[in-house]
């Protein structure tokens, strides 16, 4: 069977997109990697766990309830590793239905086909390399929120929180509430950057109030908030023992650090859609029209994966994408009427989200400060010095640097090192646009060969007799 | 150079790392590198190992470069382990009774 619409990713954008499509009578399937829909911000706790509700869990539960009631087919625990169809067909043949290849929770491979594809792939965290960042005990800010909120686990007992953006204070407040010590919050932003962001936050008094409450909690608990500062190094033996801020070493057993969010563009890159570099939206993003349409017909992107605008803006962008898809498929007569409300919601929420995204944009000074011997690519063990040597030897963009050094060829597929490496290449070749991005390749995620092979057996390949010499 | 020293509490292994106020399923037994461990059924494997004080999950290309859970969302592949013989990301794997976990 061929679905009208497939939605890849079950975060706030994907949940709203699939629900909207099902409510309007489309045959829709949603594929999600986690055991339950929700995405990272609204991640559901594991089955059997009951976590006291908060504002985020209530928003997530509401989206999950709408999705359930919509009747959309939802397949969770499915790892999508392959994309095909659409424009990815032999030359001079018609565009085909899109195809998503995935592994089910039981390890079985399956594929779905759809006439339109809505990508709601979300983001991953940007962590710019620094000396000692490979020590156990160093983890992402987003990782810390998942540990704290979904798994009910402290990342450590004495935790330094560092990086940029609102997640910094959200994580610190949650750590304090859960009983951890927080010796310091190290914010890349100066207070004046927060002051500049305040007017945009006026449309979201709830967020503003939450942020002010967090700051008050830091003050009351005597947490040192260091503004305009970075973690210069992390040190320890078997695991993290201390971090360096300015000329002060701070003892800790965990460091939660994040330098912003990067849209996940693996699928749009694989489809060879047009992209543009937008630092304020998190980096390379697909080129979209006002209704989330990509440059490839019947391909749409929504949520933070289409440019970081925050979880509050994501559902509206997911709905816009699905309404455009239904219109393009000839299934929605009154597109203009249907899109008015989500377009308005998106514009309003994106204003506050955009202000936060700007604070989380990549800060080139962080990359410039990386010592030469620091490992940038953890999978392949590639240092800053090796990347710069490749550039000096003639690697003129990300693909060439990758081929020279193997940076980005490991199992994380460049998701962890890509931002640091691209900035280093950009410093040599004259900007991120010139540095470009690694060509999108399959598999989108690492996948075991035996799962791909299924029943295939090499012994079944007919081997012709060797030609006589 | 200043040092903000750690208080003794950091060494206090009794200080709970599992956050209070969350209802969890009953513990089940599993093993990591031959060591018997307990964790609530369905708890995330990467989280359960942090709770057990196990941070170092493997080595990178050189021995000086350990691997540990970093992203907790299935992206970084740093928490790769073998679960009942199959490669799995600890951060995407729920605990079940009798699961045998070894280094990747």
Interface residues (C-beta under 8 A of the other chain):
Chain A: X33 X34 X35 X40 X45 X46 X47 X48 X49 X50 X51 X52 X124 X125 X127 X134 X135 X136 X137 X138 X139 X140 X142 X143 X144 X146 X147 X148 X150 X151 X152 X153 X154 X155 X156 X157 X158 X178 X179 X181 X183 X184 X238 X239 X242 X247 X248 X249 X250 X251 X252 X253 X375 X378 X379 X380 X381 X410 X411 X412 X415 X416 X445 X446 X448
Chain B: X1 X2 X3 X4 X5 X6 X7 X9 X10 X12 X15 X16 X17 X18 X19 X20 X21 X22 X23 X24 X25 X40 X41 X42 X43 X44 X47 X50 X51 X55 X56 X57 X60 X61 X62 X65 X66 X67 X68 X69 X70 X71 X72 X73 X74 X75 X76 X77 X78 X80 X86 X87 X91 X92 X94
